[in-house]
């Protein structure tokens, strides 16, 4: 690819005015309707096909895209038997000499409700407050398809030459994108020679500049179950003789994690942080400082008239960044075998089951980690209890390729134009399975991985919100970067 930066043909102020007007008039109302639909990912809705919620949001998004009547746009809802649908669109190049493709990505499936929403908010009840649109999925990642089309419209309005652009909007991302690879195989020839990927499913370090994601952790999830009895029995009769399934669970997890520090014990689950990522992390730590850990909703309580807050694992900004982007971690995200406290009698429970979510450093292969994890947890069970680990989903992480000079210049120019600050670089602790697939399939492509998930936006948890002013600027910035594509 030519590494020269062409003259920017897009008027940034005009582009921002246009996308802002479209966000206010159409995109925000569309996202409010989207939030109302409980289009949970297949992992969380086994009857997704019968329930029809995913099909509803796919149809609604497709209808809006078609209504924009973009010159040359071809849109298709692609369906494979038994798999969640994919939206695919194509806009031909207006830059005559261009033979390469820009791929724009997002997803429409959602995480489940979770608990803890404010009394006046809810996962399926869109609410706008102080420039934030609250509700499940608006920021992760329903806005992406709309923002992608709005960015293309900005280019079209100013007659700015652009390369061929295709869009891939899936509906299985929150389940690990297990449906996506078959679609990529089917659509491979239609994707073309992808030289720039714009992935709108990531986060931002703050709302004051454009942020480029430079790495993503991998993920492995599954259910660990410990069975010691065939039925519950009187705890006074059996305790001291029958080992508690919860105590066995603790012993098994001690093989994986140092409970005092949270460090995962298998050396193969760790990797060295590349020198360029360490350099970028230092720069980002200097920008964000203690906001890296203050952004989270820490528990607090009154202690003798003073408010005391729970503490993070570290208050060093650099170490905090590395812990959440390059360190493996274990989270228990669900449990079975426990009655509600109000119904918990004096009974020794027959089993304990935990849903485990393991985050893996970007350079650790997820499939190998799952195999090692299963052997580590199941072998030589204490008291010969039945211990099983059943994997649910896994995805290898991603480390960005070297940044071309034209791309770095375009990112900084877009960030300065719309935020008055240079582009920031930050790793993300979450996973986007597609990025690893695309990097392998298109190793020379530049990757604009970005998104609206900034401080306190709380994707997957209660009170998720989309920061509307930031989303408008991000949309315009994407248009400007595409306009500078060589």
C-alpha positions as CSV (number, residue, x, y, z in Angstrom):
1,X,0.0,0.0,0.0
2,X,1.2,3.5,-0.7
3,X,2.2,5.0,2.7
4,X,1.7,8.6,1.5
5,X,-1.0,10.8,3.2
6,X,-3.3,12.2,0.5
7,X,-4.8,15.6,0.8
8,X,-7.8,15.5,3.2
9,X,-10.9,16.2,1.0
10,X,-13.4,16.1,3.8
11,X,-14.5,19.3,5.6
12,X,-14.4,18.1,9.3
13,X,-16.8,20.7,10.7
14,X,-19.3,20.1,7.9
15,X,-19.1,16.4,8.4
16,X,-19.7,16.7,12.2
17,X,-22.7,19.0,11.6
18,X,-24.2,16.5,9.2
19,X,-23.7,13.4,11.4
20,X,-24.8,15.2,14.5
21,X,-28.1,16.2,12.7
22,X,-28.6,12.6,11.6
23,X,-27.9,11.2,15.1
24,X,-30.5,13.6,16.6
25,X,-33.2,13.1,14.0
26,X,-32.9,9.4,13.2
27,X,-30.1,7.4,14.9
28,X,-31.1,8.1,18.5
29,X,-34.8,7.2,17.9
30,X,-33.7,4.1,16.1
31,X,-31.5,3.1,19.0
32,X,-34.3,3.7,21.5
33,X,-36.4,1.2,19.5
34,X,-33.4,-1.2,19.4
35,X,-32.9,-1.0,23.2
36,X,-36.5,-2.0,23.7
37,X,-35.9,-5.4,22.0
38,X,-34.3,-8.1,24.3
39,X,-32.2,-9.5,21.5
40,X,-30.0,-11.5,23.7
41,X,-27.1,-13.5,22.2
42,X,-27.7,-17.2,21.6
43,X,-25.6,-18.2,24.6
44,X,-28.2,-16.4,26.8
45,X,-31.3,-17.2,24.8
46,X,-31.4,-20.8,23.6
47,X,-34.7,-20.1,21.8
48,X,-33.4,-17.1,20.0
49,X,-34.8,-18.3,16.6
50,X,-38.3,-19.0,17.9
51,X,-38.4,-15.8,20.0
52,X,-37.5,-13.7,17.0
53,X,-35.8,-10.8,18.8
54,X,-32.5,-11.1,16.9
55,X,-34.4,-11.2,13.6
56,X,-36.3,-8.1,14.7
57,X,-33.3,-5.9,15.3
58,X,-31.6,-7.2,12.1
59,X,-34.7,-6.4,10.0
60,X,-35.1,-3.0,11.7
61,X,-31.5,-2.1,11.1
62,X,-31.6,-3.3,7.5
63,X,-34.8,-1.3,6.8
64,X,-33.1,1.9,8.1
65,X,-30.0,1.4,6.0
66,X,-32.1,0.9,2.9
67,X,-34.1,4.0,3.7
68,X,-31.0,6.1,3.5
69,X,-30.7,5.4,-0.2
70,X,-27.0,5.7,-0.4
71,X,-25.7,5.8,-3.9
72,X,-24.6,2.4,-5.1
73,X,-25.3,0.6,-1.8
74,X,-26.3,-3.0,-2.0
75,X,-27.6,-4.6,1.3
76,X,-28.3,-8.2,2.0
77,X,-29.4,-10.2,5.1
78,X,-27.3,-13.3,4.8
79,X,-28.7,-16.5,6.5
80,X,-27.1,-19.9,7.0
81,X,-29.3,-22.8,8.3
82,X,-29.3,-22.9,12.1
83,X,-27.1,-19.8,12.5
84,X,-27.8,-16.2,13.6
85,X,-28.1,-13.8,10.6
86,X,-25.5,-11.4,9.3
87,X,-26.1,-8.0,7.6
88,X,-23.8,-7.5,4.7
89,X,-23.6,-4.2,2.7
90,X,-21.3,-3.0,-0.1
91,X,-20.7,0.5,-1.4
92,X,-18.6,0.7,-4.6
93,X,-15.4,2.9,-4.8
94,X,-15.6,6.4,-6.1
95,X,-11.8,6.7,-5.9
96,X,-11.0,5.5,-9.4
97,X,-7.5,4.2,-8.7
98,X,-8.5,2.3,-5.6
99,X,-8.6,-1.5,-5.7
100,X,-8.7,-2.1,-1.9
101,X,-11.5,-2.4,0.5
102,X,-12.5,-0.9,3.9
103,X,-14.4,-3.3,6.1
104,X,-16.8,-1.9,8.7
105,X,-17.8,-4.1,11.6
106,X,-20.4,-4.2,14.4
107,X,-22.9,-6.5,16.0
108,X,-26.6,-6.5,17.1
109,X,-26.8,-9.2,19.7
110,X,-26.8,-8.2,23.4
111,X,-25.7,-9.4,26.8
112,X,-28.5,-10.4,29.3
113,X,-30.2,-8.0,31.7
114,X,-28.1,-8.3,34.8
115,X,-29.2,-6.8,38.1
116,X,-28.6,-3.5,39.9
117,X,-30.2,-1.0,37.5
118,X,-31.2,2.3,38.9
119,X,-34.9,2.3,39.9
120,X,-35.7,4.7,37.1
121,X,-33.7,2.8,34.5
122,X,-33.9,-0.7,33.0
123,X,-32.2,-2.8,30.3
124,X,-35.1,-2.6,27.9
125,X,-36.3,0.9,28.8
126,X,-34.3,3.6,26.8
127,X,-33.8,6.7,28.8
128,X,-31.8,9.9,27.8
129,X,-30.2,11.8,30.6
130,X,-27.4,14.4,30.3
131,X,-26.5,13.4,26.8
132,X,-26.4,9.7,27.6
133,X,-28.7,7.0,26.2
134,X,-29.2,4.3,28.8
135,X,-30.3,0.8,28.0
136,X,-28.8,-2.6,27.1
137,X,-26.9,-2.8,23.8
138,X,-27.0,0.8,22.6
139,X,-23.3,1.3,23.1
140,X,-22.4,-2.4,22.8
141,X,-23.0,-2.5,19.9
142,X,-26.3,-1.4,18.3
143,X,-25.0,2.0,17.3
144,X,-22.2,0.6,15.1
145,X,-24.2,-0.1,12.0
146,X,-25.9,3.3,12.1
147,X,-22.6,5.1,12.7
148,X,-21.0,3.3,9.8
149,X,-23.7,4.4,7.4
150,X,-23.7,7.9,8.8
151,X,-19.9,8.1,8.2
152,X,-20.4,7.0,4.6
153,X,-23.2,9.5,4.1
154,X,-20.8,12.3,5.2
155,X,-18.3,11.2,2.5
156,X,-21.1,11.1,-0.1
157,X,-22.5,14.5,0.8
158,X,-19.2,16.2,0.2
159,X,-18.4,14.1,-2.9
160,X,-15.2,12.9,-1.2
161,X,-13.6,10.1,-3.1
162,X,-13.5,6.9,-1.1
163,X,-12.4,3.3,-1.6
164,X,-14.8,0.4,-1.8
165,X,-16.6,-0.1,1.5
166,X,-18.2,-3.2,2.9
167,X,-20.1,-3.8,6.1
168,X,-20.3,-6.9,8.2
169,X,-22.8,-6.7,11.1
170,X,-23.2,-10.0,13.0
171,X,-25.6,-11.2,15.7
172,X,-23.5,-13.7,17.7
173,X,-20.6,-11.7,19.0
174,X,-21.6,-11.8,22.7
175,X,-21.5,-15.7,22.4
176,X,-18.0,-15.7,21.0
177,X,-18.9,-15.2,17.4
178,X,-19.1,-18.9,16.8
179,X,-21.5,-18.3,13.9
180,X,-19.3,-15.8,12.2
181,X,-16.5,-17.9,10.7
182,X,-18.9,-19.8,8.4
183,X,-20.3,-16.5,7.1
184,X,-16.7,-15.2,6.5
185,X,-16.1,-18.4,4.4
186,X,-19.3,-17.8,2.4
187,X,-18.6,-14.0,1.9
188,X,-14.8,-14.2,1.5
189,X,-14.7,-13.4,-2.2
190,X,-17.2,-10.5,-1.6
191,X,-15.0,-9.0,1.1
192,X,-12.3,-8.2,-1.4
193,X,-8.8,-7.1,-0.6
194,X,-9.3,-5.6,2.9
195,X,-6.7,-3.0,3.7
196,X,-8.5,-1.1,6.5
197,X,-10.9,-2.5,9.1
198,X,-13.1,-0.1,11.1
199,X,-14.4,-2.1,14.1
200,X,-16.9,0.0,16.1
201,X,-17.1,-2.3,19.1
202,X,-14.5,-1.1,21.5
203,X,-13.8,1.4,24.2
204,X,-12.4,4.9,24.9
205,X,-10.1,5.9,27.7
206,X,-12.0,9.2,28.1
207,X,-14.5,11.3,26.1
208,X,-11.9,13.9,25.3
209,X,-10.1,12.4,22.3
210,X,-10.2,9.7,19.7
211,X,-9.0,6.3,21.1
212,X,-7.5,3.5,19.1
213,X,-7.5,0.0,20.6
214,X,-4.1,-1.6,20.2
215,X,-4.8,-5.0,21.8
216,X,-7.6,-7.2,23.1
217,X,-7.5,-10.0,25.6
218,X,-8.8,-13.4,24.7
219,X,-11.5,-15.3,26.6
220,X,-12.5,-18.8,27.7
221,X,-15.7,-19.5,29.5
222,X,-17.2,-22.6,30.9
223,X,-19.0,-24.3,33.8
224,X,-17.1,-26.0,36.6
225,X,-19.2,-28.4,38.6
226,X,-18.4,-30.3,41.8
227,X,-20.8,-33.1,42.8
228,X,-20.4,-35.0,46.0
229,X,-24.0,-36.3,46.8
230,X,-27.0,-37.4,44.8
231,X,-29.3,-35.3,46.9
232,X,-29.2,-32.8,49.7
233,X,-29.0,-34.0,53.3
234,X,-29.3,-32.6,56.8
235,X,-26.2,-30.6,57.5
236,X,-26.2,-31.5,61.2
237,X,-26.3,-35.2,60.3
238,X,-23.6,-35.2,57.6
239,X,-21.3,-32.3,58.0
240,X,-17.8,-33.3,59.2
241,X,-18.2,-36.6,57.4
242,X,-19.4,-35.5,53.9
243,X,-17.1,-32.9,52.5
244,X,-18.8,-29.7,51.4
245,X,-19.0,-29.3,47.6
246,X,-18.2,-25.6,48.1
247,X,-14.9,-26.5,49.9
248,X,-13.9,-28.8,47.2
249,X,-14.7,-26.1,44.7
250,X,-12.3,-23.8,46.5
251,X,-9.6,-26.4,46.5
252,X,-10.0,-26.9,42.8
253,X,-9.9,-23.2,42.0
254,X,-6.8,-22.9,44.1
255,X,-5.0,-24.9,41.4
256,X,-5.8,-22.1,39.0
257,X,-5.7,-18.9,41.0
258,X,-3.8,-17.5,44.0
259,X,-6.8,-16.3,45.9
260,X,-4.6,-13.8,47.9
261,X,-3.4,-11.9,44.9
262,X,-5.7,-13.0,42.0
263,X,-2.6,-14.1,39.9
264,X,-3.3,-17.1,37.7
265,X,-0.8,-19.8,38.4
266,X,-0.2,-21.6,35.1
267,X,2.8,-20.0,33.4
268,X,1.3,-20.8,30.0
269,X,-1.6,-18.4,30.6
270,X,0.9,-15.5,30.8
271,X,2.9,-13.8,28.1
272,X,5.5,-11.0,27.8
273,X,4.1,-7.5,27.0
274,X,5.6,-6.3,23.7
275,X,7.9,-3.3,24.0
276,X,5.7,-1.0,21.8
277,X,2.6,-1.8,23.8
278,X,4.5,-1.1,27.0
279,X,5.6,2.3,25.6
280,X,2.0,3.1,24.6
281,X,0.7,2.1,28.0
282,X,3.1,4.5,29.7
283,X,1.8,7.3,27.5
284,X,-1.8,6.4,28.2
285,X,-1.1,6.1,31.9
286,X,0.2,9.7,31.9
287,X,-3.0,10.8,30.2
288,X,-5.5,9.0,32.3
289,X,-3.8,8.8,35.7
290,X,-6.0,7.6,38.5
291,X,-9.1,7.7,36.4
292,X,-8.0,4.3,35.1
293,X,-9.3,2.8,38.4
294,X,-11.6,5.5,39.7
295,X,-14.0,5.0,36.8
296,X,-15.5,1.9,38.4
297,X,-18.4,1.9,40.8
298,X,-16.5,0.9,44.0
299,X,-18.5,-0.2,47.0
300,X,-18.4,2.3,49.9
301,X,-19.5,2.5,53.5
302,X,-19.5,4.9,56.4
303,X,-16.6,4.4,58.9
304,X,-16.8,6.7,61.9
305,X,-18.2,9.6,59.9
306,X,-15.8,9.1,57.0
307,X,-16.6,7.4,53.7
308,X,-14.4,4.4,53.0
309,X,-14.1,2.9,49.5
310,X,-13.1,-0.6,48.4
311,X,-9.6,-0.7,46.9
312,X,-8.3,-1.8,43.5
313,X,-5.5,-4.3,43.1
314,X,-3.1,-1.5,42.3
315,X,-3.2,2.3,42.3
316,X,-0.2,2.6,39.9
317,X,-1.7,3.8,36.6
318,X,0.7,1.9,34.4
319,X,0.3,-1.4,36.3
320,X,-3.5,-0.9,36.4
321,X,-3.5,-0.6,32.6
322,X,-1.4,-3.7,32.2
323,X,-3.4,-5.7,34.7
324,X,-6.6,-5.1,32.7
325,X,-5.1,-5.6,29.3
326,X,-2.1,-8.0,29.4
327,X,-2.7,-10.1,32.6
328,X,-4.8,-13.3,32.7
329,X,-7.7,-13.1,35.2
330,X,-10.5,-15.3,36.5
331,X,-14.0,-14.1,37.2
332,X,-16.9,-16.2,38.6
333,X,-19.9,-14.8,36.7
334,X,-22.7,-17.2,37.8
335,X,-23.5,-20.0,40.2
336,X,-25.9,-23.0,40.5
337,X,-26.7,-25.3,43.3
338,X,-27.5,-22.6,45.8
339,X,-31.0,-21.9,47.1
340,X,-32.0,-18.3,47.7
341,X,-31.0,-17.2,51.2
342,X,-34.6,-16.9,52.3
343,X,-35.1,-20.6,51.3
344,X,-31.7,-21.9,52.5
345,X,-32.3,-24.5,55.2
346,X,-29.8,-26.5,57.2
347,X,-29.0,-28.7,54.2
348,X,-25.7,-29.9,52.9
349,X,-26.0,-29.2,49.2
350,X,-25.3,-32.1,46.7
351,X,-23.3,-29.9,44.2
352,X,-21.8,-26.5,43.5
353,X,-21.4,-25.1,39.9
354,X,-19.7,-21.9,38.9
355,X,-19.6,-20.3,35.5
356,X,-16.0,-19.2,35.0
357,X,-14.9,-16.4,32.7
358,X,-11.2,-16.5,32.0
359,X,-9.5,-13.5,30.3
360,X,-6.3,-14.4,28.5
361,X,-3.4,-12.1,27.3
362,X,-3.6,-11.1,23.7
363,X,-0.8,-13.5,22.6
364,X,-2.1,-16.7,24.4
365,X,-4.0,-19.2,22.2
366,X,-7.5,-19.8,23.7
367,X,-8.0,-23.4,22.4
368,X,-4.8,-24.6,24.1
369,X,-5.7,-22.7,27.3
370,X,-9.1,-24.4,27.4
371,X,-7.5,-27.9,27.1
372,X,-5.0,-27.1,29.9
373,X,-7.8,-25.6,32.0
374,X,-10.0,-28.7,31.7
375,X,-7.1,-31.0,32.7
376,X,-6.0,-28.8,35.6
377,X,-9.5,-28.6,37.1
378,X,-10.7,-32.2,36.6
379,X,-7.7,-34.4,37.3
380,X,-7.3,-36.0,40.8
381,X,-10.4,-34.5,42.3
382,X,-10.4,-34.2,46.1
383,X,-12.4,-36.9,47.9
384,X,-12.9,-38.5,44.5
385,X,-15.7,-36.1,43.9
386,X,-17.1,-35.7,40.4
387,X,-15.5,-32.6,39.0
388,X,-16.3,-31.5,35.4
389,X,-15.4,-28.5,33.3
390,X,-17.6,-27.9,30.2
391,X,-16.3,-25.2,28.0
392,X,-18.9,-22.8,26.6
393,X,-17.0,-20.4,24.3
394,X,-13.5,-19.3,23.7
395,X,-11.6,-16.8,21.5
396,X,-8.0,-15.9,21.1
397,X,-7.0,-12.3,21.8
398,X,-5.5,-9.8,19.4
399,X,-2.5,-7.6,19.1
400,X,-2.6,-4.8,16.5
401,X,-0.2,-4.8,13.5
402,X,2.4,-2.0,13.1
403,X,0.7,1.3,12.4
404,X,1.3,2.7,8.9
405,X,2.4,6.3,8.9
406,X,-0.6,7.4,6.8
407,X,-2.9,5.8,9.3
408,X,-1.3,7.3,12.4
409,X,-1.4,10.7,10.7
410,X,-5.0,10.3,9.8
411,X,-6.0,9.3,13.3
412,X,-4.2,12.2,14.9
413,X,-5.7,14.6,12.3
414,X,-9.2,13.3,12.9
415,X,-8.8,13.5,16.7
416,X,-7.4,17.0,16.6
417,X,-10.2,18.1,14.3
418,X,-13.0,16.8,16.4
419,X,-11.6,16.8,20.0
420,X,-8.6,19.2,19.9
421,X,-6.3,16.5,21.2
422,X,-4.2,13.7,19.6
423,X,-5.3,10.1,19.3
424,X,-4.8,7.9,22.3
425,X,-3.8,4.3,22.3
426,X,-5.2,1.8,24.8
427,X,-5.5,-2.0,25.2
428,X,-8.9,-3.4,26.1
429,X,-9.6,-6.2,28.5
430,X,-12.5,-7.5,26.6
431,X,-12.6,-9.7,23.5
432,X,-13.7,-9.2,19.9
433,X,-13.3,-12.6,18.2
434,X,-13.5,-11.2,14.7
435,X,-10.3,-9.2,15.1
436,X,-8.0,-12.2,15.4
437,X,-9.8,-13.8,12.4
438,X,-9.3,-10.7,10.3
439,X,-5.7,-10.3,11.2
440,X,-4.9,-13.8,10.1
441,X,-7.0,-13.4,6.9
442,X,-5.7,-9.9,6.0
443,X,-2.3,-9.5,7.7
444,X,-1.4,-6.3,5.9
445,X,-4.6,-4.5,6.9
446,X,-4.7,-1.5,9.2
447,X,-7.1,-1.9,12.1
448,X,-9.2,1.0,13.4
449,X,-10.7,-0.6,16.5
450,X,-12.6,2.0,18.4
451,X,-15.9,2.6,20.1
452,X,-18.0,4.6,22.6
453,X,-17.5,2.5,25.7
454,X,-15.8,5.2,27.8
455,X,-15.7,5.7,31.6
456,X,-18.7,4.4,33.5
457,X,-20.5,3.3,30.3
458,X,-20.7,-0.1,31.9
459,X,-21.3,-2.5,29.0
460,X,-22.7,-5.9,30.2
461,X,-23.6,-4.5,33.6
462,X,-26.4,-2.3,35.0
463,X,-27.0,1.3,33.8
464,X,-25.1,0.8,30.4
465,X,-25.1,4.0,28.4
466,X,-24.0,5.4,25.1
467,X,-22.4,8.9,25.3
468,X,-24.2,10.6,22.5
469,X,-21.8,13.6,22.0
470,X,-18.8,11.3,21.8
471,X,-20.6,9.0,19.4
472,X,-21.3,11.9,17.0
473,X,-17.6,12.9,17.0
474,X,-16.4,9.3,16.6
475,X,-18.7,9.0,13.6
476,X,-17.3,12.1,11.9
477,X,-13.7,11.0,12.8
478,X,-14.3,7.6,11.1
479,X,-15.4,9.4,8.0
480,X,-12.3,11.6,8.0
481,X,-10.0,8.6,8.4
482,X,-11.6,6.9,5.5
483,X,-11.3,10.1,3.4
484,X,-7.5,9.9,4.0
485,X,-7.2,6.3,2.9
486,X,-4.4,6.2,0.3
